[in-house]
């Protein structure tokens, strides 16, 4: 499933968020000033850490979440997995190795599919966070993907269901946004190295605003069909601060189609 058409719509809807926040009465906004000054963190009118802005990782996890040497078109990188080891079941490890051998064509990214969570969070492309008391929205430059994390206390949808980006339900534990994600498809990977999961994937993400320009992102992965125990990844997200920074568009499915069409055109000329 290629997914670029919804980007403009999702962005338009989510852009209402900062406008709505700004419309709060001045007295209510002023009441948050002491708390913000005490913690040093920017806060929304309801007192939660303000995660809004454009963010991006600075790592090579999209290519391989473990330590890896450079390969053609793959930069060397340090892993983001706690302990630098994935607890695969023996039969799953065999499939992982097969994925790696066939990664050029088997990687869902090469097919123009949505990348899923958590992989979309550490692609080397920016994404934007919008925030209200009822939900946190994210739009991604890569593939025009978007997420809605409901923070209004509503439960997960009844399953079984299969979503490319899962079903996300969040709550605040102090200054950390904790997100529970379920209802996945098995057609996404963790990286280009073939690390994979099943439909039974369960994630718990933690977003902690360390300071105004950094979010500590942590995700715990549980998938008994593939792994013998839960495991964890963590990394910082960096605020993009260039003048007039904004999300642009990178749709790999569309670009792939255009490239193929150009190849066919050249053949007929």
N, C-alpha and C positions, 0 to 999 in steps of 0.2 A: 504494500500500500504506500503510494507516494503521497506526500502531504505538504503542499505548498500553498494551496488556495486559501486555507483558513487563516493564514498569517495576518493579512491585513484586517480581517474581521476581528480576530482575537485582540490585536493591538488596539484597534479602535475602541473596543469594549473596555479593555483594561486601562486605557488612558483616562477614563473617567475617575479612576481612583485618586490620583493626586489632586484633581479638581475638587472632588468631594471632601477630601481631608482639609484642603485649604479653606473650604467654606465653613468650617467649624467656627463658632463664636470666638472672638479674640480673647475673651476672659477664660474660655476653656483651654485655648492654646497656651495662654500665659501660665495657667496652673501647672502645665507640664514642665515649665522652665526649671524650677528647683530640682526636680528629679533628674532632668537631663544634665544639669550642671554637676550634680552630685556624682553621677556615674561616668560622665564624660561621653556618653553615647547619645546620638540623636534619637528622638523618640516620636512616635505618632501621637495624635491627640488623645488616644486611649491609654497612653503610657507604655506601650510595647516598643522594644527596640525597632528603629526604622530601618528596614532592610531595603528600601526602595533605591533603585539606581541601576546602572549597567555594570555587570560583573564578568570576570573571565578568569579561568585558571592559568597558571604558568607552569605546566608540566607536560609530560609525554604519555600520560595514562591512556589517552585515546588509542595509542598504538599498542601499548602493553602495560597493564597495571602492576606488573612485577618489574624488578630490575632487568634491564636488557641492554645489550650492545647495539651499536648502530648497524643497520642494514640499508640496502638501497631504498631510498625514500622514507626511511625510518630513523629518526634521531635517537641517539643513545639516551637513556633516562633512568632515573632512580624510581623504584616502585612506590606505590601509595598504599600497599596492603600491609597491615600490621603483621610483623614477623616475616614478611616477604615470601609467604608460602600459602598456597591454596589447598585446602583439605579435600581434594577430589576423592570420590569413591573410585575403585579400580576401573570399573566399566566406563565411568564418566571420563576418567583421565584418558582412556583410549580414544574416546570421541573428541576430546579437546585436541589431541595430537593430530587427528584426522582433519579437524577444522583448520589447524595451523597450516597443514600441507596444502589445503585447498582454499586458503584465505582470499586469494585474488578474486575468486568468483563466488565463494560461499559466504563471505562476510555480508551481513544484511546491508551494511553501508554501501557496498558495491552495487547493490540492487536498487538503491534509491529508497529503501524503507526508512520509516521512522526508527531512530536509534534506541528509543526506550530510556528508562531510568534504571540505573544511575548514569549510563554512558553519556547521555546528552549533557549532564552537568559538567563533564570534564573534556568536552570537545574543545579544540583550540579556537573557539569562536565566542563572541560575547553573547550574553543574554540579559534580559531586563526583568527586574522584580517590581511588582506593584502590590500594594498592601492595603487591606481594609480590615475592620474587626471581624468580618465574616469569611474572608478568604484571602489567600496570597496567590497572586497570578504570576506566571513566568512566561515570557515569550523569548524564543531562541532564534538567533540569526540562521543557524544551521537547519536547513530543511523547513523553515517556517513553523517549527514545532511550538507547542504551548502546553502549559500545565496549569491546572487549578487545584490548589490545596485548600480544602474547606476547613475553616477553623471555627465554625459555628456550632460544633457539637453534634453534627449529623453523623450517623454511622456509615460504614462502608455499604455499598450496594450489595444486594444479595447475589451470591454467585451460584454456580461457577460462571465467571465472565472472563473474557480475554481482551485486554486493552493493550495497545502498543506502549502507552505511557503509564499503565496501571491506574489504580484508583487511590487518590491521596487524601488522607484525613489528618489534620494537624491540631496540635494544642501547644500552649506555652507552659514550659516548666521554668519558672523564673524568667531569665532573659534569653532562654533558648527555645527556638521553635522546633518541636519534635513532630516528625511526620511519619505516619504509618502508611505503607504502600503495598497493595495486594492486587490480584486480578490481572496477571500478566499473560502475554503470549510467550511461547518458547522460541519465537523467531527473531529475537534480539540477542546480541552478545554484549559482554562487558568491554571488549576491546577488539582491535584488529588481529590480535594474536590467537583468537579462537576461544578465549575463555567464555563459557556459556552458562546457561541456567535452564530450568524447566518452567512449565506454567505455574508450578507451586512456589515460585520465588516470593519471598516476603522481605521487605526492606523496612528499616527504621532509620530515618535520616535525622540529623541534628544540625541546625543552623544557629550558630552563636556569633553575634556581632562582637568581634574582639576590640575593634576601634572603628572610627567612622569610615575607614577605607579597607577593612579586611573582615571577611566572614570566615570563621572556622567551620568547614563542612566535614561532617562525619557520617558514614553510612554503615550499618550493620546488615550483613547479608545472611539469610537463612533459606536453605533449599535442601531438605533432607533427601530428595531424589538424586541430587548431584553431589552434595558435600556431606562429610561426616559430622560437621559441627558448624556453628555460625562463625563468620569471620568479618573483619572490619577494614574499611578504607577511610583515610582522612587526608585533607588537603586544605590549603587556604584558597579563598576566592578573593580576587583583587578588584577594587573599584576602578573602572576606566574613567580617567579624569581629563582626557583631551578636550579642548574647546569644541563645542558643538558635537560631541560624540553621540552617535545614534546607531541603532541596528540597521544594517543593510540587508541584502538578500543573498543567500547561497542555497540554491535548490539543486542538490546533486542529481536527483532523478531527471529534472528538466534539462540540466546541462548535459547529462548523459544522452538523452534523447536528441538534443540539438547536435551533439558531436556525431552520433550515429547517422543522423540525417545528412550532415555535411560529408561524411565518408561516402554515403550512398550517392550523393550528388556528384562527387568527384569521380566515382566509378562510371557514371553515365556520360560524363563529358569527355 
